[in-house]
Structures are given as C-alpha cells and as structure tokens.
C-alpha cells in the first residue's frame, strides 16, 4: 500500500514537472514567435511616407486642355461675326486647344483713328487682352494680308479670310505643332529639347588671343547692363539668370582657316568653314571656366580677331559667306554662341605697315544686336517663319515681342507639366519595383507638392491663366526633380530584403532551433499528460 502511494506521489511530481516544462516551452515560443518576430519585422521595415500612387499614375489619363482668348475687330459687324464663327468651328472638335474667339464691335472712337498704331493702342487698352491672349485688328490700307506687331496684336487687311488667320494662330501664336511634339507619346516624333531649367549662368567672355598687338577698347560692363541685363529681366518668368563677364587672353582659334582673295583694301580675308565651328568650341570651352557651378551655362563669346588673320568670315556648307548684319557669328544649341569681332580695316592696315600694336574700339551696337539675337535663339524664344502674305514689324526694342515670349511661356509650361508627370510616374514605378528604398518626409512632401502643383497648372491652362499655369508648372518641375534626385533615395539601395535576411537569420537561427524542436517535445508532453489523465480516471 505504501509502495502504491509512493508511486502515485512520484507520478504526480513527474506530471507537475511535465506541466512546467510544457508551460515554459509554450511561453518561450509565444515570446519568440508572437512578440519577437513581429517586433523584428517592424523595426527592420523601410520607412515610407504615404503617397497618392494611383492618382500620380493616372496623371496622363486626363488630357491637357489649353484655353486662350482671341479677339477680332473689324469695321463691319457682319464681317467680324463671320470670322468668329468660322474660326470657332475650326477648333470645335479639338481636344487640346480651346480658344475663345470674341468679336469686338466697331465703336465711334475706333472709327475716328487715323493710324493703325492709334487703333492698336486704343483696342489693347479698352479690352482685356491678357497674357497669352491675342487680337486681330482690321486695317484697310495694308500691303500684307497680316502684319504681326511687337505686342499681342496683328493687323489684317479688309479682304483677309479666316484661313490665313488660322495659319497665323496655329504656327505663330499658339504654335500647335511644337506643343504637339512635346505631348507626342511616340519618341520618334516627340520633341528632343529639354525643359527650361530654373536657373542659368549667362557668361559673356571676350577673347583676345593677341593682346600684345591688339589693344581692344570696350566697356563690356556698360554694354551688358544696357542690352543683356534688361533683356534677361524681361524673360525671367521661367528662369533666373546670373550674368557675368570676363576677359580671356591668348586663346587662339584652333581651326583650319583658308585665305581668300577679294577686292577690299587688305586684298584678302580668311574663310572659316561651317564644319570647323564645333572644333572651335572644343578648343576654347575648357578655358572659359564655366563648369565651377551646378547651374547650366549659356556661353556668349566675342572673339577679337588678330590682324594677321583678320578679317575672318564664316562660310556655310554651300561655300557661301554667312555674314549677318556685317558680323560673323554662329550658335551652338545648349552651349551658346560665338561672335567674331573683326577689327576695322584701317587698324589692320596700320599694323601691316608699321608692325606695331594697334588700338581700336569694338562696335557695341553691332555686337550686342547679334548677341541679343543669339540669346533669343538659345532660349528658343525667337520664331522664324515663312508664310505667304504674313510679315512681322521690325523689332525696335530690347525685350522680345510679347506674343513670341508668351508662346515660349506656354510651351515651357506644357513641357514642365509633361516632364514633371513623367518624372513622378517614373519615380513611383521605381519605388514600386524596389521596395527597400526609403521615402522620407522630405521626399514625400516634394512628391505631394509636385502632384498638387501639376493639378493646379492644368486647371490654370484650362482656364486660360497663362502666368499662373507657368508658375505652378515651374513649381511642379522643381519639386519633382528634387524628389527624383534626392540623395536619401540611395541610402538603402544596397540593403535589399535578401541581405536583411542574410544578416538576421544567423542571429535568429540559434534561437529558432530549440523553438522548432520544442514542437515535438510539446506534442509528446501533451500526449503523455493526456494518457496519464486517462489512466487516473480509469
């Protein structure tokens, strides 16, 4: 009897120990699996700000709409009404362009004007012709069918039909073909130019390769402040410009010059072939010192030709002299322009006779007129066209023509919108494919700001508010570029999930082995306890 009691006592003790072992193993598993693993997973996950991913990816689904107001003034009410009707019908089914054609009825004060300039000023003052808008003004005594002014207006002859007006609107005012190139999804037909940057360095360099014999006199600072600075101030809606000047010496042309006989007092000049122009840029670019800032540079170079090779004239591929306004110059897109400042013939005759240093003054007006033209070409503001019966008044101001510049603003806004949308969508695809890239608060704020600015820019374009659309599109472009090129996006680029597992598994494996083996022990203990319970009540 005592032996039976002792055996039962020992079995109870064993059952108690098994229960403690069971509870200890289960507690260990609960701590490791239910608490430890989620905590590890949470503390090692990549931080990502919440973003409107679906909304950004659907930016391209909503087509762009561009509105503007185009007014028509005629001396006969019926003729103006007919032009407005025909032009409105021409754009009725256009998904992109939504110009609003309005008729300005003839009034007594307009009928009494004596000159087209008076009529133009009167109509522009009395009617709300804002940025991006335009007005066609009828004037009977006009040689051309349409004469574009420097403002937001054009004169048209009394017999001008709707067809040439539509051509001017499409090709010059709205520049629909260029906008379509920007929006074209086919890369073969899309425009290849980049969106205008927010900041540029405009560097004006005067190169005098032979200061020992050429004493060139020129107040460059005054010339730049008189011509270039006011121009850049007028075109600062899209970009900010930092203007600097510098003199460089002993930088000769590294190009093949050919001597050509002529009937001038010098009896010859030197021909610079069009094929040699890129070599000149290559030879002088490394000495201009424009690569010390991150901002893109626009180089405007004035090269003072030494008398021993002066004058130098540029010849095109057809072997014809390409001198423009008595000045030889050329433009290299995205880089800048070079102007060849040949010294006066009299100065070179003196040098050839006496072989002594000569002194002369650079013609400021000639050089600066060409430089302004180059700037307009480099910024893509200038519009060169050839339409029968359509002409433009000569530019008698430093600022560009208003309608040309506003067409440039419209193109830039569309390009900024397109570029920003593509940048954001590319970034979202990248972040979706690579899950371990961190999206911190700064990047998330830039992405959200770019997205919101894009929506506002599109709304402003649809309403015809060109300047507001330009500001919002520029802001979206800056924010999207900041987000895409943020350095924090690369911080975790070399720590993908696979490497995370490779680092942490050796740490967790020694702990997980007893956890896994405990499953078998727990199963055996539960079975043993279950059998013991059955025997007890049997």
PyMOL commands that set and color helices and strands:
alter all, ss='L'
color gray80, all
select helices_A, chain A and resi 2-43+53-57+59-61+77-90+108-111+116-126+162-173+176-183+220-234+274-285+345-354+364-378+402-433+441-463+466-484+487-490+497-537
alter helices_A, ss='H'
color red, helices_A
select strands_A, chain A and resi 66-73+97-104+134-138+146-148+153-156+199-208+214-217+240-249+257-261+268-273+296-304+312-315+328-332+336-341+358-361+390-392
alter strands_A, ss='S'
color yellow, strands_A
deselect
rebuild
show_as cartoon
